[in-house]
Amino acid sequence: MKKTAALELRDVSYVADGKTILHGINWTVQHGEHWAILGPNGSGKTTLLKLACGYLWPNAGGVVLRKGEELTHLPELRKSIGWVTAGLVSEIPAREKVLNTVVSGKFAQIGYLGGIWGQASSYDYVCARRYLKELGCHHLQEQEFGTLSQGEQQKVLIARARMTKPYLIILDEPCAGMDPGARENFLASLRRIRSQKRMPALIYVTHHIEEILPLFGKTLILREGKVLYAGRTNQILKPRMLEELYGASFSLVRRKGRYWPVAN
């Protein structure tokens, strides 16, 4: 019996302002799979994410299926797919305690207010503490969100996204703007969750090859709104692919399962 995919795009195209942004995208993410999406700016990565999360619909053809269904209840969809983006940081109340920031994800609201939005249970707080601990930031739970470093904020937002027990979490360029030390600390936290059971499927969006951890066993390469390659990461990340993607010659150095491009 064929398994129902977490996310499936069939011949999806999207047009904005008379310009085709995505051309006939075919892509399937199975439950529990972890994918990287690699592509330069303007390749269509953000549009693809918005289609996956239901913020856009394929207006130039194709179908987006989430858990095998085309039509869905949008409020429930927002809870079942977590999207962690740098833009969310500025919306979180700076003086909110980290633990409450995580708990607020249970109700898909910005800032935990309780009351009419829903009252968090003691179990919700147990879950929030566990998710923080799994990302190595349990010690931050009583700090104010605005006092955290950029990398710490991203980890808290991942914990927040897990509160609704989504089947898919999208990490949209989470390391953008981080210095090298902060980036490596953040990526080390992602490595910790590799062995965890019941982890939702992860999609990590970047235009830096060296951020693709061994955790992400599959990679989708986008260029000019088209799928250039899709499949196993270790079969796709090759010097030939880099030259095709970026128009320049690179060698690849592999260390501890990660790939580092070196210009020839």
N, C-alpha and C positions, 0 to 999 in steps of 0.2 A: 504494500500500500504506500503510495507516494505521500511524503510528508508535506504539510502545508507550510510554506515559507513565511518567515517573519515579515519580509518585504519583497515585493516583486514589481519591477517595472517592465512593461511589455511595449516595445516600439513607441516610447514616450517622446513627444516633441513639445517644445514650448516656444512661443513667439511673444516678444515685447517690443512695442514701438516699431513694428514692421520688421524687426530683426529676429532671426531664428537663433535662440539661445541654446537650445538642446535639440539634437537631431537623432531621432529614432533610437533612444536609449533602451537597451535590454540589460537587466541586472537583477540578480536574485540573491537575497541574504537569508540564509537559513537560521533558525533559532539557535542561539549559542555561538554563532560564527562571529569572529571579530575581523572587520575589514578596515583597511586604510584607503582613503581616497586622496590621490596625488594629482596635482595639476597646477599650472601657473595661474596667476590672476587672470580673470576673464575667461577661464575655461568652462564655466558653468557650474562650479561646485556648489555655490550658495543656492542657485535656482534648483538644483537637484535636491538639496536638503529641504527646501521649502515645499517641494512636491511630496517628498517622503512624509513630512509632518502635516500635510494638509493645509498649508498656508497658501499654496497655489494648486491649480488643477491643470492637467495636460491639455492646453487649449488648442494645440495643433495636431492632436491625434495621440492615440495610445491609452493605456490603462495602468493605474497604480493600484496594486493589491496589497493590503495589509492583513496578515493572517488569513489570506485567501478571499478577503472581501473587498469589493470595489467601493461601495457606498458605506459610509460609516457615520456614527454620531460624533461630531467634532469635539465636544467637551471631553468625551471619553478618550478620543484619540490623543488629545493633548496630555492626558494622564498616562497613556500607555506607551508613548514615545517621548523620552526625555531629550531635550535639546539644550546642551550646555554651550553657551556662546559668550564671548567677551562683552557683548552689549548688555548682557543681563547683570553684570557686576554693578553698573551705575544705577540700576533700579532697586537694588537691595538697600534697605535703610542702613546707613553707616553705623548707627549706634545699636543696631539689633544684635543680641547675643547669638553667637554662632549656632548653638543648639536650636534656638528658635528659627533661625534661617533654614536649617535642615528640615525641621518639622513642618515649616510652611509649605514645603513641597508636597506634603500629603494632600493639601487642599488646592494645589495649583494656584496659589495666590502669592503676591509679592508682599512680604511682611506678615508675620503671624499675628493675627488680631483675635482669634478665637471667636466666641459669640456666634453671630449669624453665619459666619463662614465655616464653622465647624469647630468642635472642641477636641483638642488632642488628648489621647488617652495615655495612660502610663506606658502601655505597650509601644505607642508611637515614639515615645522618648527612648525606650529601650532600643528600638530599631535605629533611631537617629544616632545614638551613641555607638552602636555596633558599626554602622556604616562609616562613621568618622574614624573609628579605631582601625577598620580594615584599610583605610587610606593613610594611616599613620598620623592622624591629626586629632586624636581623641583629647589631647591636652589643650586644644584650642576652644573647647565647647563653651567656656564662660567668657571668652574674649568678644569684643565688639567686632562685627564683620569688617568695618572700615579700617580697623587697625592691622588687618592681616596683609601679608605680602601678596603679590599677584598670584604666585603659585599656590599659596594656601587658600586663597579665595576660589581658585578653580577646583581644588580638591573638595572644598565645602559644597560647591555647586554640584559636583558629581554625587556626593552623598545626598544632597537635596533631591536630585533627579531620581534617586533610587527609592524614595519614600512611597511612591505609588506602585512599586514593584513593576516597572515597565518591562516590556519584552525587548525594547530597543533603546539605546542611549547614543546620541550623536554628540561627539566632541568636535566643535567647530573651531579649528585652529587655536586650541587652548594655550599654546605656548607663545602666541604672537606677543611681541614686546618684552618677553622675559630675557634677562641676562643669562649667559650660559649656565651659571651655577643654579639659578632658580629653575631653569628648564630641566636640568638633569635631576634635581630633587623631585620635580613633579613627575617626570617619566619613571623615576624609581618607585613612586607611589603606585603608578599604573601597573608596574611589574608585579607588585604584591597581590593584585587581585586575579592574577592569571589562574591560580589554583583553586579559587573559590567556587563552590557549587552554587547553582541557581543564579549565576551571573547573567544578566541580560546580554544580548548581542550588542557589540560595540562597533561604532563607525567613527574612525578618527580621521579628520580632514586636515590636510597640511599641504604646503608646497616645499617642505624640507624632507628629503629622503632619510636623513639621519634620525628623524623623530619616529620612524616606523619601527616599533619594537617587535621582537619575535612573537609577542602576544598576538599581533595582527597577521594571521596566517594567510590572509588573502588581500589583494590590492586591486583597486580599480584606478586606471589611469585615464584622465580626461584631457582632451586637447580640442579647443575650439568647439566645445559643445558636443563632441563625439567620444565614444569609448575607443580609446587607442588600444588598451589591453585590459583584461580582467581575468584573474585567476590566482594561482598560488604565488605568494610573494617571492619565494626563492626562485621561481621560474621566470618571473616578470622583471625583477630589478636587475637589469643587465646594462652594460655600457651602451649597447645598441639602442635600447629603449630611451636612455637619457639623451642620446644624440637626436633621436627622432622627436623627443618631447621638447627639448630646449634648443635644438639647432646648434649645439656645441659639443666638442669631443671631451668625454670624461672617462676616467678609470674609476673603479669602485673598490674601496678597501672594506673588507668585512671583519668586524671585531665584535665578539660576544653576541653574535646574531644580528648586529645592526650594520647598516651600509653607510659608508661615508664617501661622497663624491670628491674626486680630485681632478682638477682641470688638466688636460694634456697639453 
